[in-house]
Every structure is written in structure tokens, then in C-alpha cells.
Amino acid sequence: MSARLPTSMVLNELLAEVPAECVTLNWLMGRLGERSFGIVLLILGLLGLVPGASAFVGVLLAAPALQMILARPGPTFPRRVAGRPFPTWRLAGVVHRAVPVLRYLEKFVEPRWPTPFEATKRVVGGVVLLLGMGLLAPVPLSNFPPALLIVLISFAYLEEDGALLCAALMAALLLIALIATGIWQAASVTGWSLRCLT
């Protein structure tokens, strides 16, 4: 990664250049450079906290997550998706609310427990891919836990804080295990009900 700037500063610089009406993923990729994976995951995680956008965000997250697993240098999206505009006000609103929180967290988050970059990228990509699936669930407020964990993981990854990254990854694996257990139990009950009906 390039010389580390605070994430809040990177997002503020991004907003200073954002087009007035609409923004596309192509535009974002052109502005983010080497920090693109971390910033893209952070922005998508923040957008995933918005109830109406979470399912679309869950689909979008699959591309950068898979590319991180494959250790690609930066995220790329299909042309049709990358060129699709979405309102600038939605991105700006999410970032404006997030920046004060990030500035506060940056007082405590710092580079600790350095980890191998490529291995870390692959692990983060795998966990984010699984969390992104959780954003697809059509259950009210079910988007909040996975989206929040994606935000924490991407923030720790950007700030090179291995301690926070380890804690966030462990919490994510616990959430994934709980979701998998719930799905297994629901499938078992459904299977038992179907057997009773036949």
C-alpha cells in the first residue's frame, strides 16, 4: 500500500472531487489507486448499512472480495456494473456521517501487529465474501451486523491495525457460524415438516 493517510482524510479528499449529480464505480476506481480495495470495501460496507441498498451492495461485494482472494492488484467490475450511476447525494450522505466516527476511531487505531500483505488480503477477501451473502437476507435489520463488520474489517485493513483486524475477523467468523447454524436448523425443521406431510 502507499504511504498511509488517515481514512477520514482519504474520504474527505474523495468527496471534494465527486461529481455533482451521479457517481460510478469506474470513477471511484480511478481516484483510489493502491488503497482501492480497502476504500471500496469500506464504502460498500457503509452503503450496506442503508436498508434499501443492502441487497445490491451484497452482490457488488462479491467482485472485490473474489479479486482479493485471487491477490489481484486492484478491484475491477463488469463494464455494465462499473458504469452504472448512483446518486452522489447517497454516497456523500453516508461518507459525511461516517467521517466524524472514523476521525474519533483514528485516535485509537494505529498500525499494530503487522501481517503479510498478500495473505491478509486473501483472508479479508474470503471473510467479506461470506459476510456479503448475509446482506442478501430479506429480513428487516439483518443487514446491520454483517455490514458493520465489513466496515470494521476494511477500516482495520486500511489503517494497517492487525489487532483490530484480528478482533473484527474473529467477530465475523462468529457471526458467520451463527448464521450457518440458523440456516441448518431452519433447513432441518423444514425437512422434518416435509417428512411429516408425506
N, C-alpha and C positions, 0 to 999 in steps of 0.2 A: 504493500500500500504506500501511497505518497505520504509526505510529512503530515502528521496528524493535526487536524484542526478540530476544535470542538464541533460536535454535530449540530448544535444550535446555530453556530455561525455559518456552517455549510448550508443549512436550510434557509437562513435569512438571505444569504447571497443568491440562492436559487430563486426565492420569491422576488428579489429585486429585478430579476431578468425575465420573469414569467410573462408570457403574452397576456393581453388584457381579457380576451374572450374565452379561448379554449387552449388546452394543452394536450400534447400527445406523449406517449411513451418514447417515441423517436426523439422528441425534443429533450425529454429528461435524460435519455442515454447520452445525448450529445453534450450535455452540461456536466455530467457527473464523473467521467473519466474512471480512474482506477478505484474510486470508492463506490462505484456504481452498484455493485451487489448489495453492500450494506445499506446504502441510502434507499435503493429500490425496495428492499425488504422492509425498511423502517416506514417508508411512505405507504406501502401496501398494507402493512400491519395497522397503521393509524387509520387508513381508509376502511380496513376490516372492522374497526370498532363502530362504524356507521351502519346501523341495521339494514338499510336498504341496499347498501353496496357490498355487503359481506360475501354473498354468493359469487358475484362477479370477481371480487378480489381473490376468493379461494381458487378460482380457475386460473387467474393470472399468475398466482404464486407458483404454480406448477412449473412454469418455464424457467425462472431464475433458480428455483430450488434444484431442478434436474441438472441445470448447467453448472451449478456449484458442485454437485456430486461428481460430475464429469471433469471438474477442475478447469472449466473454461475461463479465459481471462476477464470476460465481462458478459453481462446478460444480453441476449438477443431475443426478439419476439417475432412471431409471424407478421408479415407486412400488413395484413389486414387488421391485426390487433394493435400493432405498434403505431399505425397511422390513425387509429380511431380517436377522435377528440372527446375529451370530457371537460366539463366546465372548470374554468380556472378558479371560480369562487369556492368550489368544493375543496380543491387542493389547498387553496390559501386559507380557508377557514380551519381545516384540520391542522395545518402547519402552525398557524397563529396560536391555536390553543395548545399545541404541543411544545412550542419553543420555550415558554416560561418554565414548564415542568422539566424539560431537558436541561435548561440552564441551572436549575436547582440541583438536579441529579449530578451534573458535571462537577459540582463541588466535592462529591464523594467518589465519583467514578474516575479511575485513572488507570494507566497501563500497569497491570499486575499479572503475575503468573503467565509469562509469555508462552504461547503454544505454537507448534509448527503450523505455518500459514495454510499450506495446501490441505493438510489433514483436518485442520479446524474448518476450512471452507467446506469440505465434504461432509463432515458431521453436521454442521449448521444446515446445509442444504437438505440432508436427509430428514432432520427433525422438522424443519419448516415445511417440507413436503407433506409430512403426516399431519402437522397442525393445520395446514391449509385445507385438508379434507374436512376438518372439523368446522370450517366456515361454511360448508355446503349444507349443513343440517338445517332443515326448515323448522327449527324450534326457536321461539322468541328468546332473545338474550343469550342463546347458545354460542353466538359468535364472539362474545366478550372474552372468555378465558383464553381461547387459542390466539385471538388477535393480540391481546395484551402480552402474552408470552412471546409472540413473534416480534413485537416492539422491543421487549427487554433483550431478547437474543440478538437482534440486529443492532441495538444500541451498544451492548457489550462488545459485539464483534467490531463495530466501528471505532469504539474507544479503546480497543485492544485490552480490555479488562478481563483477564482469564478467570478471576474469582467470580465476578458477576455472571460471566458466560457459563461457567460450570453450574452455578446455582440455578440459572434460568433453564439450562438444558435438563437438569435433574427434575425441575418442576414440570417441564414439558413432557418428559418421559412418564412421569406420574400421571399427568392428565391423559396422555395417550393410552396408558394402561387402564385407567378408569373408563374411558370411552369404549375401549375394546371389550372390557368386561361387561359394560352395559349392553353393547351390541350383541355379545354372545348370549347373555341372559335373555334378551328380547327374542333372539332367534330360537333359543331353546323353548321358551314359553310358546312361541308361535308354532313351532314344530310339534310340541305336546298337544296344543289345541287342535291342530290339523289331524293328528292321530286319533284324538277323541271323537272328531266329527266323522271319521271314515269307519 
